[in-house]
Amino acid sequence: MAMIPGDFSQSYERDIAIFRTKTQWVVMVIGLAIMLTFPLFMSNYWLSLFNFIFVTVIAVLGLHLVTGLCGQISLGQSALMCVGAYTVGVLSVKFGISVWACLPLAGLVTGLIGMIFGAPALRVKEFYLAMSTLAAQFIIVWVVSHLEEWTGGQLGMYVPPATIGGFSSASPSNLFYIGFILTIVMIAVAKNIQRTRVGRAFIAIRDNDIAAEVMGINLFRYKLLAFFIGCFFAGIAGWMWAMYLQNINPSQFTLKESLWMLGMVIVGGMGSTTGAVMGAVFVRGLDMIADYASAWAGTVFPTIGEQAFTAFSLIIFGLVIVIFLIYEPRGLYHRWELFKASYRLHPYAY
Amino acid sequence: MDKIISLIILGVMVGGIYSLIALGFVFIYKSSKILNLAHGQFLMFFAYVTYTLISQAHLPFVAAVIIVLVLSALVGVFVERFTIRPLMGQSILATIIMTFALGFIVEGIVILISKGYYASLPAFLPTGMWKLGAINISHQYLAILVLTLLLFAACMWFYQGSRAGLAMRAVAEDHITTASTGISVAQTFRLSWVIACLLAVISGLLLSSLYDVHIDLAGYGIAKGLPVILLGGLESMGGALVGGLIVGLAEMFGAGYIDPLVGGGFREVVPFILMVLILMVKPYGIFGLVKIERV
């Protein structure tokens, strides 16, 4: 490792660099290359699990920008994903627009709708804002399920897969490539928003919005911008969701899902892109544990029924959140940093 | 005309139920500035435990209720000590997520035990109807409305007239100042959670006399309780009462006049539409305390 004790960053550029050493570059490139080979040997079950994780990571990144960085609590992320997914569905099925062209459109439309529900952020803070985004969750899903001639109502609608030539996103392995590239791009975007002027303004607003305003940050602009960007990510995640399931339905976008995303931000560690990704992967991993636990419980106590999975995933997730909030409110990312530091510094204390 | 009058009566009755749900939220918020978003789940949980005691252990109704009340006080102490107190000093997001997580756990436990079946408690309120022309007044709803008003009166008296209530109001204002006047902040917190859990039992029982005991009952906490308290103002008991009536009336009129136009189900979003409107126009609710920030 090049970053030995006593080797300090001597320029600002080096300090904020994403990859500080050549080793990190090499490890990153090798890691990504290995991930790209997954479709060659993995079963469809694992590939669709990865696709699901990609959707979650993108949506959680958006939430990380709004809540983790800018401090505006949003409880409606999954409803905004719903907007993104239905934008793709309606535009491609009813208007015949290419599914690829829908990708940025889904982001834009969702961003604009998110701004409407983020608008109360200009007058209210904290708890009250959380409630307005909670209302967004219910209102959006209700509207989508009642615009029947456009969205098919409760029955949902079919979304065509994205195709180029013979390449179609309908198979999990092809979707894996799309999702993989999309996720890497979105992580890069999120990370770079965080490192620039906008990201610093968000952090200032989170830490103390009055102080931020005094420093010359336009609260009105930046809060709306935070909602726009966060919901843009949700829209992209919605596009990916529509590609992932092909059949979208308002009942897929529940309040529970929104809260889980918020939980992922907390478990991962507020205010860090890596943390958001870690949280998303970790909580989806917990879902798998719940899956196994309920299968096991089904064999041990045959009376437990098929509701066991729902129950176990709720209990496990709830307990994890409670434990994290009490014992490690700074999340997995903080633990990872501590681990890295101790590894780097090893025989010395600091 | 008959339609309007019966809608008003129904709205007031339903509104009373919503106020009842909202009461538990307001109680905790007033004394600790924490919104217990798991209130709906607690309410459902206690109703379900009562049902289990009656149907499995064959206890008489009154005995079951007494056991559940004791149990709920223990749950209140436990929840306060192990999940809420460690969060003191953390951001508001932490408490929001914490109470949601508690709700998830409780919901998971109930699903595991009940396997998602519907259960119903034996009727303990008077059933029957008064008919005034085309207008029906159900005794059950009326009894709930009266009980709700009594509960509200008791809670208002508690805050205004009793020492413990006064201590709670002081704790909500400032922990350090309160502690220096000799009031135990921890004890006051514990008491307010115990009372909130007792309220959850009472509202859970009253609600389950109208609806089946099921996981859906938990959804009422968020879907009805939150809009009501936002409308009335988070710190105001009277606000919860008025807010409940407004939401109830708006729902009934929405169901009566707008449902035919949009094809049903409008009732469910009315509270949220009201919520967004009030947040835009008068963010701190009708009777809420307006927070003034000066630089």
Boltz contact constraints between the chains, C-beta under 6 A:
constraints:
  - contact:
      token1: [A, 73]
      token2: [B, 93]
      max_distance: 6.0
  - contact:
      token1: [A, 120]
      token2: [B, 279]
      max_distance: 6.0
  - contact:
      token1: [A, 120]
      token2: [B, 280]
      max_distance: 6.0
  - contact:
      token1: [A, 123]
      token2: [B, 283]
      max_distance: 6.0
  - contact:
      token1: [A, 124]
      token2: [B, 283]
      max_distance: 6.0
  - contact:
      token1: [A, 126]
      token2: [B, 92]
      max_distance: 6.0
  - contact:
      token1: [A, 127]
      token2: [B, 92]
      max_distance: 6.0
  - contact:
      token1: [A, 128]
      token2: [B, 283]
      max_distance: 6.0
  - contact:
      token1: [A, 131]
      token2: [B, 230]
      max_distance: 6.0
  - contact:
      token1: [A, 132]
      token2: [B, 276]
      max_distance: 6.0
  - contact:
      token1: [A, 132]
      token2: [B, 279]
      max_distance: 6.0
  - contact:
      token1: [A, 135]
      token2: [B, 272]
      max_distance: 6.0
  - contact:
      token1: [A, 135]
      token2: [B, 275]
      max_distance: 6.0
  - contact:
      token1: [A, 135]
      token2: [B, 276]
      max_distance: 6.0
  - contact:
      token1: [A, 138]
      token2: [B, 272]
      max_distance: 6.0
  - contact:
      token1: [A, 139]
      token2: [B, 269]
      max_distance: 6.0
  - contact:
      token1: [A, 139]
      token2: [B, 272]
      max_distance: 6.0
  - contact:
      token1: [A, 142]
      token2: [B, 269]
      max_distance: 6.0
  - contact:
      token1: [A, 210]
      token2: [B, 295]
      max_distance: 6.0
  - contact:
      token1: [A, 259]
      token2: [B, 100]
      max_distance: 6.0
  - contact:
      token1: [A, 266]
      token2: [B, 97]
      max_distance: 6.0
  - contact:
      token1: [A, 305]
      token2: [B, 115]
      max_distance: 6.0
  - contact:
      token1: [A, 307]
      token2: [B, 111]
      max_distance: 6.0
  - contact:
      token1: [A, 307]
      token2: [B, 115]
      max_distance: 6.0
  - contact:
      token1: [A, 307]
      token2: [B, 116]
      max_distance: 6.0
  - contact:
      token1: [A, 310]
      token2: [B, 111]
      max_distance: 6.0
  - contact:
      token1: [A, 311]
      token2: [B, 108]
      max_distance: 6.0
  - contact:
      token1: [A, 311]
      token2: [B, 111]
      max_distance: 6.0
  - contact:
      token1: [A, 311]
      token2: [B, 112]
      max_distance: 6.0
  - contact:
      token1: [A, 314]
      token2: [B, 104]
      max_distance: 6.0
  - contact:
      token1: [A, 314]
      token2: [B, 107]
      max_distance: 6.0
  - contact:
      token1: [A, 314]
      token2: [B, 108]
      max_distance: 6.0
  - contact:
      token1: [A, 315]
      token2: [B, 105]
      max_distance: 6.0
  - contact:
      token1: [A, 315]
      token2: [B, 108]
      max_distance: 6.0
  - contact:
      token1: [A, 317]
      token2: [B, 104]
      max_distance: 6.0
  - contact:
      token1: [A, 318]
      token2: [B, 101]
      max_distance: 6.0
  - contact:
      token1: [A, 318]
      token2: [B, 104]
      max_distance: 6.0
  - contact:
      token1: [A, 318]
      token2: [B, 105]
      max_distance: 6.0
  - contact:
      token1: [A, 321]
      token2: [B, 101]
      max_distance: 6.0
  - contact:
      token1: [A, 322]
      token2: [B, 83]
      max_distance: 6.0
  - contact:
      token1: [A, 322]
      token2: [B, 101]
      max_distance: 6.0
  - contact:
      token1: [A, 325]
      token2: [B, 94]
      max_distance: 6.0
  - contact:
      token1: [A, 325]
      token2: [B, 98]
      max_distance: 6.0
  - contact:
      token1: [A, 326]
      token2: [B, 86]
      max_distance: 6.0
